[in-house]
Amino acid sequence: MTSFQFAVGERYTNNIGSYTVLVLGKPNMRVRYDDGRESMLSVDTQRTIMIRRQREVADRTGLLKKQVNDEAERVRLAKTARKANMEDWWFTDTRG
């Protein structure tokens, strides 16, 4: 599993919302959510959530890069086709 460390005073986000770590212990940490609620959370569970969220962001980033590259290739090919004037005559039926 990928290493992930929490730090007191830092902000993180889980499925409930964003929170700030107030006290970091083992096996739990005390956090304060943005709405002011405080809660004790399992460090291991929150670490698993953070690793999953990082993986999801990396997957989305990779997908977006692929989409951008695919679109750039499509534009390049379209420019090449126009330059060769293929759009006008390539699919024209010349059999009469």
Contacts in CASP RR format, 6 or more apart in sequence:
PFRMAT RR
TARGET T0000
AUTHOR 0000-0000-0000
METHOD contacts of the structure
MODEL  1
MTSFQFAVGERYTNNIGSYTVLVLGKPNMRVRYDDGRESMLSVDTQRTIM
IRRQREVADRTGLLKKQVNDEAERVRLAKTARKANMEDWWFTDTRG
1 51 0 8 1.000
2 51 0 8 1.000
2 54 0 8 1.000
4 47 0 8 1.000
4 50 0 8 1.000
4 51 0 8 1.000
4 54 0 8 1.000
6 12 0 8 1.000
6 21 0 8 1.000
6 24 0 8 1.000
6 29 0 8 1.000
6 43 0 8 1.000
6 46 0 8 1.000
6 47 0 8 1.000
7 21 0 8 1.000
7 24 0 8 1.000
8 21 0 8 1.000
8 22 0 8 1.000
8 23 0 8 1.000
8 24 0 8 1.000
9 20 0 8 1.000
9 21 0 8 1.000
9 22 0 8 1.000
10 20 0 8 1.000
10 21 0 8 1.000
11 18 0 8 1.000
11 19 0 8 1.000
11 20 0 8 1.000
12 18 0 8 1.000
12 19 0 8 1.000
12 21 0 8 1.000
12 46 0 8 1.000
12 50 0 8 1.000
13 19 0 8 1.000
13 53 0 8 1.000
14 41 0 8 1.000
14 46 0 8 1.000
14 49 0 8 1.000
14 50 0 8 1.000
15 49 0 8 1.000
16 33 0 8 1.000
17 33 0 8 1.000
17 34 0 8 1.000
18 33 0 8 1.000
18 34 0 8 1.000
19 31 0 8 1.000
19 32 0 8 1.000
19 33 0 8 1.000
19 34 0 8 1.000
19 39 0 8 1.000
20 31 0 8 1.000
20 32 0 8 1.000
21 29 0 8 1.000
21 30 0 8 1.000
21 31 0 8 1.000
22 29 0 8 1.000
22 30 0 8 1.000
22 31 0 8 1.000
22 32 0 8 1.000
22 38 0 8 1.000
23 29 0 8 1.000
23 30 0 8 1.000
24 43 0 8 1.000
25 43 0 8 1.000
26 43 0 8 1.000
27 42 0 8 1.000
27 43 0 8 1.000
27 44 0 8 1.000
28 40 0 8 1.000
28 41 0 8 1.000
28 42 0 8 1.000
28 43 0 8 1.000
29 40 0 8 1.000
29 41 0 8 1.000
29 43 0 8 1.000
29 46 0 8 1.000
30 38 0 8 1.000
30 39 0 8 1.000
30 40 0 8 1.000
30 41 0 8 1.000
31 38 0 8 1.000
31 39 0 8 1.000
31 40 0 8 1.000
31 41 0 8 1.000
32 38 0 8 1.000
33 39 0 8 1.000
81 87 0 8 1.000
81 90 0 8 1.000
END
